[in-house]
Amino acid sequence: MTQKQSSRICREGYYYLIVLGFVVTGAVLREINLLLALAGMMSGPLLLNWRMTVDALRGVHVRRRLPERVEAGDRVVIDHLLEKRPLRSAVLRLSSWALALEDTICHEDASGRADRCRGRAVAWRLPYGGTTRVSYRGRFFRRGRYRFGPVTIRTRFPLGLVRRVLRDDRVDELIVLPRRGQLGPAWNRLYRESFRGSLARPQPQLAREGEFHGLRDWKQGDVRRWIHWRTTARRGVPVVRQFERRQHRDLALLVDLASSGNFAREEDPLVESAVSLAATMTAEICRRAEGAFLLGLGGRRPAALLGNASTATTSRLLEALAVARADRGESLPALLRFALQETRPGTPVVLVTTRSLPGIDLAGLQPDEPVAQTEVAADAGPASTDIDQLDEVRTDPRWPELRQRLHVIDVGSNTMADFFQPAEQPSVTDDAKFATGAAAADKLPAKTATRVAESVFEPPG
Amino acid sequence: MSVERLFQICVATLATLGTLLFGIGQQNVTLPLLSAAAAATSIYVTDIRGWLRLNRFVANLGALLAVTIALIDFFNFDRGNQLLALANLLVYLQVILLFQQKDERTYWQLLMLSLLQVMVASALNFGLLFGVLLVVYLLIALVALALFLLLRESHALRPERSPQDRGVWESLLGGFGPRRATRMVVEPLPAAVTVKDVLPAVGGSAAVQCLLTIGLTTLFFFIIPRTGQKQLIASAPTAQRIVGFSDTVELGELGRAFQSTRDVMNVRFFDEAQQLLTVQGTLLFRGTVLENYDISGGRSRWTRTKSSHAATQHGGPDLDPQFAAALRPSGKSVIQDTTLEPLRREKTVFFVYPAVTEGDLRVSWSASRDQLERKPPVRSKLRLELTTYGFDQQQRQIVQRRVNPVMQRLTAPRLQALTRLPRGPGGEDPFPRLRAEAARVLEDAAKEAAMQRGADEGFSRLEKARLLEDYFLFDPRFAYSLDGQDRGRRLDPVEQFIAEKPIGHCEYFASALTLMLRSQEIPARVVVGFKADRSNSYGGFFAIEQRHAHSWVEVYLRPDDVPSRLRTEATQLYGAWLRLDPTPGGDADFGAESSIGLLTGVSELLDYSQYLWSNYVVGLDAQRQGDLIYRPLSRVGEGVSHVFTKEMWQETVPAFWKSLFDAETWRQLLVEVLTLRGFLLALLAVTLVTFTVWLLRRLVHLARGRRRRRAIQGDSRTYPVVEFYQRLEKLLAAHGLARAPTQTQHEFAVTIGGELRARGALREVAHLPKQLVEFFYRVRFGGKTLDKQQTEAVEQQLAQLAAALDQGSAGGR
């Protein structure tokens, strides 16, 4: 973390200097004592302004606090904690006033283009040796990695003639998760059918414990080892730790993000839909916490994540989904290979894809060749691929078995609505109201405005 | 009250103050009143209620009209007043702006206009009140600027325009181009600030800044050297005309005599050792002498002598050497330090007779008019030092003498003129009663003296003159009044004064005494000048105003007429002038000390402040600067150089140590500090010490910082991690592929990849930059370190890239 400070004369300071120049010139040329005195009276405030701005930012440190979990489209409030640390060399222990904070937020899209924005806030007073919190709010419409920083703090107090800027180069990252929707009845059916006659075996509770779930009162049959002594001592009655009962309902989710690449700046809606669906499903599966969960992500950077489905792993999985980027479909064979290698027979495999499968006969197609060779209408979305024809999987002896337990969900199909209802994505015009609300709040007294801000713009819990 | 409202009030106050400062110098109340009324009205009508808000078109029209008026004034005014036309324009523009809807730009314009007004006022205004108001202006301006800053910062937090706020054209044009999706929207949280929150900080910082600014300004003002010989005197475009003083005295005018409090001069007296002297009693400063009384055309007046005897002599010694030689040993000299205010026409210099100018070329002695005169220009202040011999001195107190030597031989015609009484139009004696009265007074006195002494010895000229003076002073018939009396046209005014209405002002008393003396063949003349009763108890100076103008009488005494106790070598040369003041309430109180009441004390304090302002601010010149700052500093410097001598340690240090325990030393030091010079030197010393301490601390801090940086640079934990990325950038930059400051590393890698792909030969290494950047991100932002394998991979990729680039460049050549 590096901090740099610099001083500059503001535009108003330059106007001031021009007038001062006139005064000095007149005083010197005409030898008018009162003009000399006036020049001295004008120089003093300029020097003092510079000095006071230097003192205002001495010992000032800033720490950014990002929200832990943000989904695309959520309203967020980004906090900055400003601290003015005491200095041994400080002669006067003065508070700092009117510190304007500006944070740089950067988001890179799939093509590497960066979209930048600035978050602003003002700390009216930062007491010496104390702290103050300033915030700005925003809404991130796209999932992905957002980079915060560098942050600059500037002050021009008290006269606005000289500006002192403190630049903190520290950069923080926030991963905005995909927006989740609502899983439909088709998903429940799929889920149930996937595990009908499954190999899930209930395990004796004593032999294996699942993840810690919570506390409950002791009951007959509980193991003494599970007693939570601290809570028991506090409450006076025996309390035990409760564990997840593993059902061992393992599931694999493959996400095939293929895009035709027709969308230059905006994200491919099918890809986003697939990611949103995958995220919703991941959250749901982890919430149930019924076994192992395998997530295979296609796209530009294929990734495979394996772990026990639990709320603790949700964040990691959703983060992987958040940064996933589409490709032209080259990663599908890899995904299928992953499923062949990592899943046990009988484990349901759900493949979420942005293209229809099976589609046009692609006999002889090399799996890594771009699908643009196929005769596909330009507006038909990503080209279809007959997965049965892929060499990689066709020759694998385990393929027929996998094929039986493979469930394909094409996000572009007409039946998608049964599976999944995406959440309503707020638009820019909503933020016009967001802004108008802010403008209306300006007219209120300070305390009321704060309450309005907090109540209206509270992020979804 | 909101911050903006308070700021509007401050701006209105500044606008009014600026105009007031400007109007003070011009003694013009119209513009300040107009400005004040406009400012007060605009706050309510425009800012609070919004009833009247001039739109841009109307405001521009108004400004155009104001400029036109100003231009007309500019070409109509004389050269000295053209600046006023421009200053008036500032006021008009200010009034127009006050009634506009105010935004940041308007506020700035109002502030700048008021500052420009102060700038113009500084060139035209010299009074003490200007200085006081300037400090008030400074304080309010500092508060206003602070509030303006807070206002601008809170405006900067307002949300940007929403899509609904876009204009028609923007909306139309926006529909034709590709619509860019917005990935994020970020806005500040509304953060209102109230006056209550910030007023302590704003007020406190303004007060501190004001004090520090005044201190810095004082130092800056007094230290900047003034240029050599030329006096830094602010020239007054409207020099004052002395109404109280005139080189003619006209009698018989009706109406009350005008008493103006305009300053004429400030005077102090020093001995040869530059110690300030205290004057006992009243002082009379001689101006011009009027020897000729004319009655013509129904008017009676005194004028200067018509004699053209002796040419004017310039420079000095301005008197004949014989007299100068006789004058000096005869009495102790006193230095009269005078600062004369600028005059329009009058070139008379007022002094305590007799005095010499010690070779000052700016003044000259006019032998014909028997007065001291200044050379042109008369429109600027003049500071003079004269050596006067008109005092008797007892320690630090001086008393003005009544008998002083004549400075040049009086010729017979001149003496004759001093005893001449005019004749009426028909040749009759216009002063029968006056003559009779004079004779009666002397006769009565003679009889009384004869009765007391037992013999009629007769009176000397001096005694006769004193008797006639006492007649006016002690006769209850006579009364002093400034009101003009209707004296009719039948008698000469002086005759009428004696015979019928003995009420009048000093000119009547002086005229009557002079004519009475002349009726007794005693040479006498009227002298016009200034009279001072009391010096300022704070500064020890005499502040002479126009209302102190006075007339008295001088009687010529032959050398034999001078009493033996008053004879000097100089009086024996050409005789002496006996000064008489017949006006009741004249200089009869020698040694009287008057107590100072509260009001008088305040008045004197104001006079002293005005004196300091005139002499050490407006009138600061090279000479005063030397006396105040540079000579004491050089003495300090000499003292410092003596520190390293043996004598210093053997003699001075013990004496210094002893003086530390002496109360008198501390008392004198306190007195010295309380003087202006002492205050300035103390301020300079404090500033130097503070600056030295600050410099030392800064040097220590820098040294510590350098040491800390060296320690950090020795820590190799951070650098190797991103070092490979720096090498990558350097390598690419060497081949013309530099990263733009606005590009992220990832953007840069993608761009470079495309560039390399486009160059067919480098297609194979196009993916390397991205991979290297991935490693960089992992380390820089992910907080991870590279293991051995990854480090090797990085080195390998860098080498591969370097080789390919070199090959590509060589091929290109």
Interface residues (C-beta under 8 A of the other chain):
Chain A: E12 Y15 V19 F22 V23 G26 R30 E31 I32 N33 L34 L35 L36 A37 L38 A39 G40 M41 S43 G44 P45 L47 L48 M52 V77 S89 S95 W97 A98 A100 I105 C106 H107 E108 D109 S111 G112 R113 A114 D115 C117 R118 G119 R120 A121 V122 W124 R125 V134 S135 Y136 R137 G138 R139 F140 F141 R142 Y146 R147 R156 F157 P158 L159 G160 L161 V171 E173 R265 E266 V428 T429 D431 A432 F434 A435 T436 A438 A439 A441 D442 L444 P445 A446 A449 A453
Chain B: W108 M112 L115 L116 V118 M119 S122 A123 N125 F126 F130 L134 L138 L142 L145 A146 F148 L149 L150 R152 E153 S154 A156 L157 R158 P159 E160 S162 P163 Q164 P178 R180 A181 T182 R183 M184 V185 V186 E187 P188 L189 P190 A191 A192 V193 T194 D197 V198 A201 V202 S205 A206 Q209 L212 T213 I214 L216 T217 T218 F220 F221 I224 R226 T227 K230 L232 A234 V617 V618 G619 L620 R697 H701 Q743 T744 H746 E747 A749 V750 T751 F781
